[in-house]
Amino acid sequence: MIGGKWSAQVLVELGEGPRRFTQLERAITGISRRMLTVSLRDLERNGLITRTVYPDSPPRVEYATTSLIEDIREPLEALTDWARLAAPAITAARRTYDSSADSHP
């Protein structure tokens, strides 16, 4: 449910408070509109976030976490922080592996 590439980042961002789609899109580096949409739908389907439509003109939609997230918020934030710090090392490891992929049987 939260193990996908983008789900944890969406949940951490929503942990700061309700957000609109464009706010999430700007805050999560590298996520496409399609992947954000898919992630939000999956999280909503699993009861981890809510989607509220306000009858403004144009309609305003906000996403927020539900109480189900409270028990995992702290470890989720720690994992996301680690991923951000480890990203350069992971990228370097991937490059090294990929450049030697021709030598693997």
C-alpha positions as CSV (number, residue, x, y, z in Angstrom):
1,M,0.0,0.0,0.0
2,I,2.8,2.5,0.8
3,G,5.7,0.7,-0.7
4,G,5.4,2.2,-4.1
5,K,7.9,4.7,-5.3
6,W,5.7,7.7,-4.8
7,S,3.2,6.7,-2.1
8,A,5.5,7.4,0.8
9,Q,6.4,10.8,-0.5
10,V,2.8,11.7,-1.0
11,L,1.9,10.6,2.5
12,V,4.8,12.5,4.0
13,E,3.9,15.7,2.1
14,L,0.2,15.3,3.2
15,G,1.5,14.9,6.8
16,E,2.2,18.6,6.7
17,G,-1.5,19.2,6.2
18,P,-4.1,19.1,3.4
19,R,-2.8,19.8,-0.1
20,R,-4.2,20.5,-3.5
21,F,-3.0,18.4,-6.5
22,T,-0.8,21.2,-7.8
23,Q,0.8,21.7,-4.4
24,L,1.7,18.0,-4.3
25,E,3.0,18.0,-7.8
26,R,5.3,20.9,-7.1
27,A,6.5,19.5,-3.8
28,I,7.4,16.0,-5.0
29,T,10.4,16.2,-7.3
30,G,10.2,14.0,-10.4
31,I,6.6,12.8,-10.1
32,S,4.5,13.0,-13.2
33,R,0.9,14.1,-13.2
34,R,-0.1,10.6,-14.1
35,M,1.9,8.9,-11.3
36,L,0.6,11.4,-8.8
37,T,-3.0,10.7,-9.9
38,V,-2.4,6.9,-9.7
39,S,-0.8,7.2,-6.3
40,L,-3.6,9.4,-4.9
41,R,-6.3,7.1,-6.2
42,D,-4.5,4.0,-4.7
43,L,-4.0,5.8,-1.3
44,E,-7.7,6.9,-1.3
45,R,-8.9,3.4,-2.2
46,N,-7.0,2.0,0.7
47,G,-8.4,4.5,3.2
48,L,-5.1,6.3,3.8
49,I,-6.1,9.6,2.4
50,T,-9.3,11.5,1.8
51,R,-10.3,13.6,-1.3
52,T,-12.6,16.5,-0.6
53,V,-14.2,18.5,-3.4
54,Y,-15.2,22.1,-2.5
55,P,-18.0,23.6,-4.6
56,D,-16.0,26.7,-5.5
57,S,-15.7,28.0,-9.0
58,P,-13.6,26.3,-10.4
59,P,-14.1,23.4,-8.0
60,R,-11.3,23.0,-5.5
61,V,-10.0,19.5,-4.4
62,E,-7.9,18.8,-1.4
63,Y,-6.2,15.7,-0.2
64,A,-5.5,14.8,3.4
65,T,-4.3,11.8,5.4
66,T,-6.7,9.8,7.6
67,S,-6.2,8.5,11.1
68,L,-4.8,5.2,9.7
69,I,-1.6,7.0,8.9
70,E,-0.9,8.2,12.5
71,D,0.7,4.9,13.6
72,I,3.2,4.9,10.8
73,R,3.8,8.6,10.3
74,E,7.1,8.7,12.3
75,P,8.8,5.7,10.6
76,L,7.5,6.8,7.2
77,E,9.1,10.2,7.6
78,A,12.4,8.6,8.8
79,L,12.4,6.3,5.8
80,T,11.7,9.2,3.4
81,D,14.5,11.2,5.0
82,W,16.9,8.3,4.6
83,A,15.9,7.9,0.9
84,R,16.6,11.6,0.3
85,L,20.1,11.3,1.9
86,A,20.9,8.0,0.3
87,A,19.8,9.0,-3.2
88,P,23.2,10.1,-4.5
89,A,24.8,6.9,-3.3
90,I,22.0,4.8,-4.8
91,T,22.3,6.6,-8.1
92,A,26.1,6.1,-8.1
93,A,25.6,2.4,-7.3
94,R,23.1,2.0,-10.2
95,R,25.5,3.7,-12.6
96,T,28.3,1.4,-11.6
97,Y,26.2,-1.7,-11.9
98,D,24.7,-0.7,-15.2
99,S,28.1,0.1,-16.7
100,S,29.3,-3.3,-15.7
101,A,26.1,-5.1,-16.8
102,D,27.8,-6.2,-20.0
103,S,30.2,-8.2,-17.9
104,H,27.4,-10.1,-16.1
105,P,26.4,-13.4,-17.6
